Amino acid sequence: MWTRRLLRSLFDLEERSVHDAADLDWEALPDRVVVQLHADRTPELEALLERHGFRVVVLARHPLDVLISILHFARHEPQTANWLGGAHGDESKILDATPTSRAFLRYATSHRAKALLGITPQWWDRADVRLRYEDLLADTRHELELIAEALDERPAKPYDDVLAEVNFGSLQSEAQNVHFWRGNAGGWQELLTIPIARKLVDAHADVLVKLGYLSFPDEPTARERWSKLLIQPR
């Protein structure tokens, strides 16, 4: 939502946010609009985006931070049940859970959690612009400049005006469902125990690797590095 508001302000766009692409009247959309959508990458959806001239901006965030965010947000927003059309359940079993509870661990390693976290990797290679939440937090103006360059779009107003208009404090006061909670990165390291974090990393290793939060070399590279580091016995 923060990214959507930044794009709206930067390029003077109208905005829409839906749980399902079918909820949009695609033919009636404004010529210049930013749409926030969390949905599986399907040929049908890609065709819709192509037909209506959309560029795809994909935002990644550390999956463990996403899970912590879901844990807190679900207490305040029952519409999380509509995410992915309710695929593999909902968040009802973690409404009173803590990050160190068995209930949270079960949820965070469930098919539901894997489906939710699996959307971003699906679109990562298709994106016209790829963003990381952590980078956007660290230097918002620089990331906005990169977005404008990548989309070949001229900003509708100065970057400083955008940053003044779309800030965490104003968004936090606007949202009635505590959508804007802490606005930081790496909070999972403060709230998850080592055993739970390890289990979550194991459960979502493919997503962590795909999005660049966990990296391993391929086999030829690993062999080459080993051969360079190895000291043979005399």
N, C-alpha and C positions, 0 to 999 in steps of 0.2 A: 504493500500500500504506500509506503514511503517512496519507493522508486516510482510508482505510478504518479504520485503527486509531483515529484521532481520533474518528470517528463512532461506532465501537463503544464506546469509553470514555464519550463524552459522553452517549449515549442508552441505554447498557446494552443493547447489541445482541449477538446472535450474528453470526458472520461466515462468509462463503464467498468463494472466489476460483476462477474457472474460466476456461479459454480459450474455451469454447464454451457457449452457453446450453443446448445439448442435454445437456451434462454434469451439469446440475442436475436433481435430482428436485424439480420445482416443487411438486408436491402435498405433499411431506413437509417443505417448508421451515418453520422456526419462524415464529411470528407476528411476531416482531420480529428482523429480520436485515438486515445490510448485505451486499450482493453486489458484488464487484469484477469487472467484465466489460469487455473491449475488443472490441466487435463492431459490425458494420455495423447501421445503423438500417434495419430491415425491418418491414413491417406485421405479420409473425408475431411478432417480438420485442416490438414495441410492444403487441400484443394480450396477450402473456404478462404483461408488466409491469403493464398496466392490470388484468387479471383478478386478479392477486395483490396489488394495492394498493401497488405500488412508487412512490416518488417518485424522480425522476431527478436525480442530482447529477453534473454534468459538470465535470471538472478540465482546464483548459488549461495548457500550458507552452510557452514559446517553442520553436518547431519546431527551431531549430538546436541548442538545448540538448538536446532530445529525441534528436536524431541522435547527438550526442556521447555521451549516456547509453547509447544502444543500442550504440555502438561499444565502450564499456568493458564493459557488462553481458554482451554476447554471449560474451565470453571465459570467463565463469564460469557461464553458464547455458545448456545445450544446448536447453532447452525453449523458447527463443525461436523455434525452428522451428515450434512449434505456434501461434504468433500468427496469427490470422485463418485458421486451418486450413492454414497453409503457403502462402497465396495469393502468387503471383508469386515464389516461392523462399524463401530463408532467409538467415541471417547468416553462413554458412560462409565466404564469400569475404572477410570483414573481420576474421577472428579475429586476424590478425597485422598488421592495417592501423593506420595512424596518421591523425590528423585532416587531415594535409597530403598524404596519399598518393592516388594515382590510384584505388586500389581503393576507398577510402572515398568519393571523389567519385562514382565509378560507382554504388556502392550508394546513396548519399544522394540521387541524382537518378533512381533506378530506379523502376519500377512498384511494387516491393516497398515502398520507402520512402514513396512517395506514398499507397499503400493504408493503411499504418500511420498516417501523419499525417492521413489523411483522415477517420478515425473521429470525432474530436472535433468538427470542423465539422458533421458530419452531425447530431449530437445537440445542438449549441449552442442552436438555436432551440427545441428541444423541452424543454430542461432546466427543472426546477423550481427548481434552484439552479445558478448558474454561478460557478465559482471559477477563480482564476488562481494557479498555484503560487507565483509571485513575491509576490503579496499574502499568501498563507498563510505564507510564510517571513517576510515583513516584520512582520506583526502577527497571529500565529496566534490569539490570544484574540479579537481583534476579528472576524476572519473566522468563528470558531466562533459568536460571538454573532449574526452575520448569518445563518448557516445555521439556527440554532435559530429565529430570528424568521421566516425565509422558510418553514420547514417547519412552523411553529406547534407546535414540540415543546419540552417542558420538559426541560432538562438533568437527567440522573440524578445528577450530582455537580457540585461547584464547578469552574469553569473552571480554576482554579489546580491542582486535583488532576489534571485531565485532562492538563494541560501537563507536570506532574511525572511522570505515568505514561507518557505517550507522547512520548518525546524521542528525538532523533536518536542519541544515544549508546547507549541501550538497544536501539533497533531495529537499529543497526549491529552490535552484539554478538550479536544473535539470528540475523541472516540469515547462512546458510552460503554463499550465492552472491554475496556482495558487492552485494546489492541496494541497500544504502545506501552510497553512495560518498562524495560530497562535500557534498551537501545545500546547494547554493548556486544562485544564479541568475546568468545572464549569462556562464557559463563559456566559452561558444562564442567570446566576444570575445578570450579569452586563447589559444585553441587553434586557431583557424581563420585562415588568411591572408586578406587582402582579396580576392584573385581567387577563392578557393574560396567564401568567404562570399557574394560577389556571385552566383556560379553557383547556390548553394543558395537564395538569396533569389529569384532568377529562377524556379527550378524549383518553388518552393512559395509563390509570391506569393499565390495564391488563399487558402491556409490562413492565411498571415500577416495578410492583410487581414480575413478572416472573424473571426479571433480577436482582432483589435484590436492586433496587434503591428506592423502596417504600415498606414498610413491614407492615403487619397486622397479628396478631395471628389468628389461626383458632378458631372456636367457643368454643370448650372445653377448650383450653388454656386461652382464654379471660375470660371465666367464673371462671376458677381456680384462675387467677390473681386477679379478682375482689373479690372473696371470701376471699383471703388472705389480701387484702388491706382494706376491709370493716370494719368499726368500728360500731358495732351494738348499737342502742340507749339503754339506761338503762331501 
